[in-house]
């Protein structure tokens, strides 16, 4: 009987990453409402977007400094972190185009990926190490390269983190086909007399834009804090100082009660300063 050759040990390598993140450019060949959404987003939320751009590029600085990392924990964090980064970048593009309803699923997935990183760190990567041993194999029956699924959820992390957990719960409700969530997102100008549905018009809405850019900032800050505190990557003191300064700046911006924000009240979500335009009268909405 012929023995099967020993399978080579799986190695870790970071094969590529962008050198810089840039905010979405002005869209062309789109509806006037989408062009207006981009213009107003840049004008009214330009400061927040500039901070978000810095946060994304700060992540890339840490990635570049650790691009030669070959450990299994580095592989775990890089994989989840890459997904978080892409989700945030894509959501920012959708925000700029006034496609607010498409952002919650991406941001919810980003929450999951951040929570998975925190859970893996807390577990000393035990589950990931176990999966890594069988991660990629040859499926001879189907002549395919087989990636073991390695199901992994980090619900306890989301439950324990008050800020991340609250945002995750709201994003989950907004991502699901619930009647009220669908009405709030597609008919934001409704009142007691009329359900005013707007069909994918990409029109600017200040409250949704403020909420989404706020979530982008919060999740970017949480992602940075997660990798810096993980102990897996080398972080230069200057970079660490920049991270701490950026975190303070983000928390100060999100602490403003003049922007639209949400609080949980008795298992429901209360939206404050909900308005379409900067000159509109702010109101409160309950979901």
SULCOR-V576027 format. One record per residue. RES is the residue in one small letter. SS is DSSP state (~ for helix, > for strand, _ for the rest). PHI is phi in whole degrees, -180 to 180 (* if undefined). D_CENTER is the distance of its C-alpha to the mean C-alpha in whole Angstrom. Layout:
BEGIN
((RES/SS/PHI/D_CENTER) (RES/SS/PHI/D_CENTER))
END
This chain:
BEGIN
((x/_/*/53) (x/_/-84/50) (x/_/-77/47) (x/_/-72/44) (x/_/-63/43) (x/_/-64/40) (x/_/-73/37) (x/_/-64/35) (x/_/-68/33) (x/_/-70/29) (x/_/-108/28) (x/_/-105/25) (x/_/-153/24) (x/_/-90/21) (x/_/-86/23) (x/_/-179/21) (x/_/-164/18) (x/_/-70/18) (x/_/-85/20) (x/_/-159/18) (x/_/-104/15) (x/_/-125/16) (x/_/-63/15) (x/_/-57/16) (x/_/-86/20) (x/_/-62/22) (x/_/-72/22) (x/_/-126/26) (x/_/67/27) (x/_/-121/25) (x/_/-60/27) (x/~/-57/28) (x/~/-65/25) (x/~/-70/22) (x/~/-62/24) (x/~/-68/25) (x/~/-61/21) (x/~/-63/20) (x/~/-62/23) (x/~/-70/22) (x/~/-62/19) (x/~/-65/20) (x/~/-74/23) (x/~/-87/21) (x/~/-121/18) (x/~/-59/19) (x/~/-66/19) (x/~/-62/15) (x/~/-66/14) (x/~/-65/17) (x/~/-67/15) (x/~/-62/12) (x/~/-61/14) (x/~/-63/15) (x/~/-64/12) (x/~/-68/11) (x/~/-73/15) (x/~/-65/15) (x/~/-62/13) (x/~/-66/15) (x/~/-64/18) (x/~/-69/18) (x/~/-60/17) (x/~/-61/20) (x/~/-69/22) (x/_/-119/22) (x/_/-65/22) (x/_/-93/25) (x/_/-62/24) (x/_/-125/25) (x/_/-82/25) (x/~/-64/23) (x/~/-58/21) (x/~/-63/20) (x/~/-61/19) (x/~/-61/17) (x/~/-69/15) (x/~/-58/15) (x/~/-65/14) (x/~/-68/11) (x/~/-63/10) (x/~/-59/11) (x/~/-65/9) (x/~/-59/5) (x/~/-58/7) (x/~/-66/8) (x/~/-61/5) (x/~/-67/4) (x/~/-63/8) (x/~/-68/9) (x/~/-64/8) (x/~/-64/9) (x/~/-63/12) (x/~/-68/12) (x/~/-57/12) (x/~/-64/15) (x/_/-95/17) (x/_/74/17) (x/_/-93/16) (x/~/-67/14) (x/~/-67/14) (x/~/-87/12) (x/~/-80/9) (x/~/-54/9) (x/~/-60/9) (x/~/-68/6) (x/~/-70/4) (x/~/-63/7) (x/~/-63/7) (x/~/-63/4) (x/~/-58/6) (x/~/-60/9) (x/~/-69/8) (x/~/-67/8) (x/~/-62/11) (x/~/-63/13) (x/~/-64/13) (x/~/-64/15) (x/~/-66/17) (x/~/-63/18) (x/~/-63/19) (x/~/-63/21) (x/_/-90/23) (x/_/57/24) (x/_/62/22) (x/~/-61/25) (x/~/-66/23) (x/~/-67/22) (x/~/-61/25) (x/~/-64/27) (x/~/-66/25) (x/~/-58/25) (x/_/-66/29) (x/_/-126/29) (x/_/-56/26) (x/>/-130/27) (x/>/-136/31) (x/>/-97/33) (x/>/-91/34) (x/_/-69/37) (x/_/-61/38) (x/_/-109/36) (x/_/50/36) (x/>/-134/32) (x/>/-82/30) (x/>/-105/28) (x/>/-95/25) (x/_/-67/25) (x/_/-63/22) (x/_/59/22) (x/_/-54/20) (x/_/-152/18) (x/_/-127/16) (x/_/-127/16) (x/~/-60/16) (x/~/-65/19) (x/~/-65/16) (x/~/-66/14) (x/~/-72/17) (x/~/-84/18) (x/_/-93/16) (x/~/-60/17) (x/~/-72/14) (x/~/-66/11) (x/~/-65/13) (x/~/-64/14) (x/~/-63/11) (x/~/-63/10) (x/~/-63/14) (x/~/-67/14) (x/~/-62/11) (x/~/-65/13) (x/~/-63/16) (x/~/-71/14) (x/~/-83/13) (x/_/-85/17) (x/_/-82/20) (x/_/-72/22) (x/~/-62/24) (x/~/-67/23) (x/~/-64/20) (x/~/-66/21) (x/~/-66/23) (x/~/-62/21) (x/~/-84/19) (x/~/-99/22) (x/_/-134/24) (x/_/-68/23) (x/_/-100/27) (x/_/-70/28) (x/_/-141/31) (x/_/-67/34) (x/_/-100/36) (x/_/-149/33) (x/_/-94/30) (x/_/-93/29) (x/_/-79/27) (x/_/-109/26) (x/_/-92/25) (x/_/48/22) (x/_/-89/24) (x/_/70/21) (x/_/-71/23) (x/_/-69/21) (x/_/-139/20) (x/~/-59/20) (x/~/-62/18) (x/~/-66/16) (x/~/-64/15) (x/~/-66/15) (x/~/-62/13) (x/~/-68/10) (x/~/-67/10) (x/~/-65/11) (x/~/-66/8) (x/~/-60/6) (x/~/-65/9) (x/~/-63/9) (x/~/-72/5) (x/~/-64/7) (x/~/-64/10) (x/~/-65/10) (x/~/-64/9) (x/~/-62/12) (x/~/-59/14) (x/~/-63/13) (x/~/-75/15) (x/~/-66/17) (x/~/-88/19) (x/_/-70/19) (x/_/80/22) (x/_/-87/21) (x/_/-110/21) (x/_/-79/23) (x/_/-126/22) (x/_/-61/25) (x/~/-54/26) (x/~/-66/25) (x/~/-65/21) (x/~/-61/21) (x/~/-65/23) (x/~/-64/21) (x/~/-63/18) (x/~/-67/19) (x/~/-66/20) (x/~/-65/17) (x/~/-61/16) (x/~/-63/19) (x/~/-64/18) (x/~/-66/15) (x/~/-63/17) (x/~/-67/20) (x/~/-65/18) (x/~/-74/16) (x/_/-81/19) (x/_/-70/21) (x/_/-89/23) (x/_/-87/23) (x/_/-88/20) (x/_/-72/19) (x/>/-145/17) (x/>/-127/17) (x/>/-130/19) (x/>/-82/20) (x/>/-134/24) (x/_/57/26) (x/_/84/23) (x/>/-120/22) (x/>/-120/20) (x/>/-106/22) (x/>/-92/20) (x/>/-105/22) (x/>/56/23) (x/>/-86/22) (x/_/-160/24) (x/_/-81/24) (x/_/-120/25) (x/_/-69/26) (x/_/-96/29) (x/_/-74/29) (x/_/-74/30) (x/_/-69/27) (x/>/-139/27) (x/>/-111/25) (x/>/-131/24) (x/>/-111/24) (x/_/-116/22))
END
